[in-house]
Amino acid sequence: MYDTGNLSYNWAKSHMQILTHSIDVLKESKPLKGITLGFCLQITKETSVLLIGAKELGAKVVACSGNPLTTQDSIAAFLASKGIEIFAWSNQTKSEYDWCQSKVLSCKPDIIIDDGGDLNTKAHFDRRFQSLKIIGATEETTTGLTRYYSMQKKGKLRYPIIAVNNAKTKMIFDNKYGTGQSTIAGYLRAMNLLFASKRIVVCGYGWLGKGVAQKCAGMGSKVIVTEVDPIKALEAHMDGFNVMPISQAAKIGDVFITCTGMRDVVQKQHLLSMKNGAIVGNVGHFDVEIDSKFLLNQVVRQVRPNLDECVLSNGKKIYLISKGRVANLIASEGHPPEIMALSFSNQLYSVLYILKNHKKMQNLVYDVPKQIDNQVATDTLNSMNVKIDNLSKNRLHIKPDGKSVKA
């Protein structure tokens, strides 16, 4: 298992040049020496590059998975062999998942790097860990940020959290291009059916939904979008997709992909109205978008890896991917390394920013500083050998009165 993990690590590392370059530049100064970092991320080959890089920068690294089902065991074994304290394995029960997070917090991290908000939430509300002196945290997902904004509104945040998810070099590329590609990969591995000609229902038209809809259309699918936000619905319509309520889409869709981060998107009544043979799955963070509990309480049998056949009382067969959990990570390997290099570069720079500035930061959710976002974009362009223009020194600004002045 170590050999498989080692090969996967090296493959990812060779395609994450902007992250590995930053780590190489910082190695000598060891900026994280004496710092304990607690990671709660998807344990994939891409994550292993970040974790080992953090250790090379001097940190004590402890880690658990951000999802009970997504850990790649060969990567976990490889990380353990490299001195990372790793509490993660595939197919954890809920109690095992909770135990692993408690073990990470028991190591008294100075900074938390989270994906979904579970570890930060436990640090805030589990009495065993409320005395921890955590100086800051970062967050990878929209789902996690929704939880923190609620905590902030109630005055319950105990330390500053940087919203890595809100960085343009994360949100646009990870959420749109990463999720778009990895969703196709996950669904193809799970069902191995043709995308072309099928009606694909994409629930939600945020950055995830945009990426998924775009990739499905590129595969020749007839894409239907469901939304609750009028502006996003209008954008989907302008982008050429059919827009309709889920109650209507449920009756005609062949494949369903939820990407909203919200609860109860595909409900029992929608599942009962679907065509025989419909396939449903989710790429949002938690397994609450589809009523998978209802489906898994029917007559169920596994027909392929990560694909369950659920026979409803009306005789229809509905197929559920990855038990309603993140299909792009469970049925596939998650985002490509080139995409995760952007996200994890934001994570690394944000951790360094917290370390330097935490004493003057308030207990609030902060966006990634613009200079970090721009640096990640610049580094990525340079790695791709893409050149761009600079503004002329003689550029003009137009005033409200219509007159121009030198900048």
C-alpha positions in Angstrom: 0.0 0.0 0.0 2.9 2.3 0.7 4.3 1.9 -2.8 0.9 2.8 -4.3 0.7 5.9 -2.1 4.3 6.9 -2.9 3.6 6.7 -6.6 0.4 8.7 -6.3 2.2 11.3 -4.2 5.0 11.8 -6.7 2.5 11.9 -9.6 0.5 14.7 -7.9 3.6 16.6 -6.8 5.0 16.6 -10.4 1.8 18.4 -11.5 1.6 20.9 -8.6 4.6 23.1 -9.4 3.3 26.3 -8.0 2.8 24.7 -4.6 6.0 22.8 -4.6 8.0 25.8 -5.8 6.7 27.9 -2.8 7.6 25.1 -0.4 11.1 24.8 -1.9 11.6 28.6 -1.5 10.5 28.6 2.1 12.2 25.4 3.2 15.4 26.9 4.5 13.7 29.5 6.8 11.3 26.9 8.3 8.6 29.4 8.9 6.3 26.8 10.6 8.8 25.6 13.1 7.2 25.0 16.5 3.7 25.2 15.1 1.1 22.4 15.1 -1.2 22.3 12.2 -4.5 20.4 12.4 -5.8 19.4 9.0 -9.3 18.1 8.2 -9.2 17.7 4.4 -10.0 15.0 1.9 -7.0 12.5 2.2 -6.0 12.3 -1.5 -2.7 12.4 -3.4 -3.0 16.1 -3.8 -3.5 16.7 -0.1 -0.5 14.6 0.7 1.7 17.2 -1.2 0.4 20.0 1.1 0.8 17.9 4.3 4.3 16.8 3.6 5.2 20.3 2.4 3.9 21.7 5.7 6.1 19.2 7.6 9.1 20.3 5.5 8.5 23.9 6.5 8.8 22.8 10.2 5.3 22.1 11.3 4.0 19.3 13.4 1.3 17.9 11.1 -1.8 16.0 12.4 -4.6 15.2 10.0 -8.0 13.5 9.7 -10.5 13.3 6.8 -13.1 15.8 6.0 -15.5 13.0 5.0 -16.1 9.5 6.3 -15.9 7.8 2.9 -13.3 9.7 0.9 -9.9 8.7 2.3 -7.5 7.0 -0.1 -6.0 4.3 2.2 -2.8 4.1 0.3 -2.2 7.8 0.8 -3.0 7.6 4.5 -0.4 4.8 4.8 2.2 6.8 2.9 1.6 9.9 5.0 2.0 7.8 8.2 5.3 6.5 6.9 6.5 10.1 6.5 5.9 11.1 10.1 2.4 12.6 9.6 0.0 11.8 12.5 -2.9 10.6 10.4 -6.3 9.6 11.8 -8.1 8.5 8.6 -9.2 5.4 6.7 -11.9 4.7 4.2 -15.5 3.9 5.0 -15.6 5.2 8.5 -18.7 5.0 10.7 -20.0 8.2 12.1 -18.5 7.5 15.5 -15.1 6.6 14.0 -15.2 9.9 12.0 -15.9 11.8 15.2 -13.1 10.0 17.1 -10.6 10.9 14.4 -11.4 14.5 14.6 -11.2 14.4 18.4 -7.7 12.9 18.1 -6.5 15.8 15.9 -7.8 18.3 18.4 -6.2 16.4 21.3 -2.9 17.2 19.6 -3.6 20.9 20.4 -3.2 22.5 17.0 -2.3 26.1 16.7 -4.0 26.5 13.4 -6.8 24.5 11.8 -7.1 23.8 8.1 -10.7 22.7 7.5 -12.9 21.3 4.7 -16.6 21.6 5.5 -16.3 23.0 9.0 -16.6 19.9 11.1 -13.2 20.3 12.9 -13.7 24.0 13.6 -17.2 23.4 14.8 -16.0 20.7 17.2 -13.2 23.0 18.5 -15.9 25.7 19.2 -18.7 23.6 20.8 -17.2 20.4 22.2 -16.4 21.1 25.9 -13.3 19.0 25.8 -11.6 21.4 23.3 -13.0 24.9 24.2 -9.8 25.7 26.2 -7.5 25.1 23.2 -5.4 28.2 22.3 -6.1 28.1 18.5 -4.8 31.3 16.8 -6.7 30.9 13.6 -8.1 28.7 10.9 -8.7 28.4 7.2 -11.8 27.0 5.3 -11.9 25.3 2.0 -15.6 25.1 1.3 -18.8 27.1 0.9 -20.5 24.7 3.3 -18.0 25.4 6.1 -18.2 29.2 5.6 -22.0 29.1 5.9 -21.6 27.6 9.3 -18.9 30.2 10.4 -20.9 33.2 9.1 -23.8 32.0 11.3 -21.4 31.7 14.3 -20.0 35.1 13.6 -23.4 36.7 13.5 -24.1 35.2 16.9 -20.8 36.4 18.3 -19.5 32.8 18.8 -16.4 32.7 16.7 -13.4 32.1 19.0 -10.6 32.9 16.5 -10.2 34.4 13.0 -10.9 32.2 10.0 -9.7 32.9 6.5 -12.2 32.0 3.8 -9.9 30.3 1.3 -13.0 29.2 -0.6 -13.7 32.9 -1.4 -10.4 33.4 -3.1 -10.9 33.9 -6.9 -8.1 31.5 -7.6 -9.9 28.9 -5.5 -13.6 29.4 -6.1 -13.5 29.9 -9.9 -11.0 27.2 -10.6 -11.5 24.5 -7.9 -15.3 24.8 -7.7 -15.9 25.3 -11.4 -13.2 23.4 -13.4 -12.2 21.0 -10.7 -15.7 19.9 -9.7 -16.9 19.9 -13.3 -14.2 17.4 -14.4 -14.1 15.3 -11.3 -18.0 14.9 -11.3 -17.9 13.6 -14.9 -15.1 11.2 -13.8 -17.0 10.0 -10.7 -20.3 9.5 -12.6 -18.6 7.7 -15.4 -16.8 5.3 -13.1 -20.0 4.6 -11.1 -22.4 4.1 -13.9 -20.3 3.7 -17.1 -23.2 5.0 -19.3 -23.4 7.5 -22.1 -23.7 11.2 -21.3 -24.5 12.2 -24.8 -28.3 12.6 -25.4 -29.3 12.1 -21.8 -31.2 14.7 -19.8 -28.9 15.7 -17.0 -30.5 17.7 -14.2 -28.0 19.9 -12.4 -29.4 21.2 -9.1 -27.8 24.6 -8.3 -26.0 27.0 -10.5 -23.3 28.4 -8.3 -19.7 27.8 -9.3 -20.0 24.0 -8.8 -23.2 23.9 -10.9 -21.7 26.0 -13.6 -18.8 23.7 -14.0 -20.9 20.6 -13.9 -23.4 21.9 -16.4 -20.7 23.1 -18.8 -18.9 19.7 -18.7 -22.1 17.8 -19.2 -23.1 19.9 -22.1 -19.6 19.3 -23.6 -20.3 15.6 -23.4 -23.5 16.0 -25.5 -26.0 16.0 -22.7 -29.3 17.9 -22.6 -28.8 20.0 -19.5 -31.6 21.1 -17.2 -30.9 23.5 -14.3 -32.9 23.9 -11.1 -32.4 27.0 -8.9 -33.9 29.0 -6.1 -31.9 32.2 -6.8 -33.5 34.3 -9.6 -30.2 35.8 -10.7 -28.4 32.4 -11.0 -31.5 31.0 -12.8 -31.4 33.9 -15.3 -27.7 33.3 -15.8 -28.3 29.6 -16.5 -31.1 30.5 -18.9 -28.8 32.9 -20.7 -26.1 30.3 -20.9 -28.4 28.2 -22.9 -29.7 25.7 -20.4 -33.3 24.8 -19.7 -34.4 26.1 -16.3 -37.4 24.6 -14.4 -38.5 23.6 -10.8 -37.2 20.3 -9.5 -40.7 19.0 -9.3 -40.9 19.3 -13.1 -37.3 18.2 -13.8 -37.7 15.1 -11.7 -40.3 13.6 -14.1 -38.1 13.9 -17.2 -34.5 13.7 -16.0 -32.2 10.7 -16.7 -29.3 11.6 -14.4 -29.4 14.0 -11.4 -26.5 15.9 -9.9 -27.0 18.0 -6.8 -24.4 20.8 -6.1 -26.1 23.3 -3.8 -24.7 22.6 -0.3 -28.3 22.9 0.9 -30.7 20.4 2.5 -33.6 18.5 1.0 -33.0 19.4 -2.6 -34.2 16.1 -4.0 -37.0 14.9 -1.7 -39.0 11.7 -1.4 -41.9 13.0 -3.6 -39.3 13.9 -6.3 -37.8 10.4 -6.2 -41.2 8.7 -6.4 -42.0 10.8 -9.6 -38.7 9.9 -11.4 -38.5 7.7 -14.4 -37.6 4.0 -13.9 -33.8 3.8 -14.1 -33.0 7.3 -13.1 -29.6 7.9 -11.5 -29.1 10.3 -8.7 -26.0 11.6 -7.0 -24.5 14.5 -5.1 -21.3 16.5 -5.3 -22.1 18.9 -2.5 -20.1 18.5 0.7 -22.7 16.7 2.9 -25.1 13.8 2.2 -28.2 16.0 2.9 -29.2 17.2 -0.6 -30.8 13.9 -1.6 -33.2 11.9 0.6 -30.7 9.1 0.5 -32.1 7.7 3.8 -35.4 7.1 2.1 -33.7 5.4 -0.9 -31.5 3.2 1.3 -34.5 2.0 3.3 -36.0 0.4 0.2 -35.0 -2.9 -1.3 -31.3 -2.2 -2.1 -28.6 -4.1 -3.8 -25.2 -3.0 -5.0 -25.0 -3.4 -8.8 -21.6 -1.7 -9.4 -18.9 -0.2 -7.1 -20.4 3.0 -5.7 -23.8 2.4 -7.3 -26.9 1.0 -5.4 -30.1 -0.1 -7.0 -33.1 1.0 -4.9 -36.4 -0.6 -5.7 -39.3 1.7 -4.7 -42.7 0.6 -3.5 -44.1 1.7 -6.9 -41.8 -0.8 -8.6 -39.4 1.8 -10.1 -35.7 1.3 -9.8 -33.7 4.4 -8.8 -29.9 4.2 -8.7 -27.9 6.1 -6.1 -24.2 7.0 -6.5 -21.9 6.8 -3.4 -24.9 6.6 -1.0 -25.6 10.3 -1.6 -22.1 11.5 -0.5 -19.6 13.4 -2.6 -19.5 11.3 -5.8 -16.6 13.1 -7.4 -14.4 12.0 -4.4 -15.8 8.6 -3.5 -16.5 7.2 -7.0 -13.4 9.0 -8.4 -10.2 10.6 -7.1 -11.4 14.2 -6.7 -10.0 17.3 -8.4 -6.9 17.2 -10.7 -3.6 18.1 -9.1 -3.2 21.3 -11.3 -6.4 22.6 -9.8 -5.6 21.7 -6.2 -2.2 23.4 -6.5 -4.1 26.7 -6.6 -6.4 25.9 -3.7 -3.5 24.6 -1.5 -1.2 27.5 -2.4 -4.0 29.7 -1.0 -4.1 27.5 2.1 -0.4 27.6 2.7 -0.1 31.4 2.2 -3.2 31.9 4.4 -1.6 29.8 7.2 1.6 31.9 7.0 -0.6 35.1 7.0 -2.4 34.0 10.2 0.9 33.2 11.9 2.2 36.6 11.2 -0.9 38.7 11.8 -3.2 36.8 14.2 -2.5 39.2 17.1 -4.1 42.1 15.2 -7.0 40.0 13.7 -10.4 39.9 15.2 -12.6 36.8 15.7 -14.2 37.2 12.3 -14.3 35.5 8.9 -11.7 37.1 6.6 -11.3 36.9 2.8 -7.9 35.8 1.5 -5.8 39.0 1.1 -5.9 40.2 -2.4 -2.1 40.1 -2.7 -2.2 36.3 -2.0 -4.9 35.7 -4.5 -3.0 37.7 -7.2 0.3 35.9 -6.3 -1.3 32.5 -6.8 -2.7 33.6 -10.2 0.7 35.0 -11.2 2.5 31.9 -10.2 0.1 29.7 -12.1 0.4 31.8 -15.3 4.2 31.6 -15.0 4.1 27.8 -14.6 2.0 27.7 -17.8 4.4 30.1 -19.6 1.5 32.5 -20.2 2.4 36.2 -20.5 0.1 39.1 -19.9 0.2 42.9 -20.4 1.0 45.6 -17.9 -0.9 48.8 -17.7 0.8 51.8 -19.4 2.3 54.4 -17.1 0.4 57.0 -19.2 -3.0 55.4 -18.6 -5.9 57.7 -18.1 -8.8 57.6 -15.6 -12.2 58.9 -16.6 -13.8 61.2 -14.0 -17.6 61.2 -13.4 -17.8 64.5 -15.3 -16.4 62.8 -18.4 -12.9 64.5 -18.2 -9.8 62.4 -18.2 -6.9 62.7 -15.8 -3.6 60.8 -15.6 -3.5 57.9 -13.2 
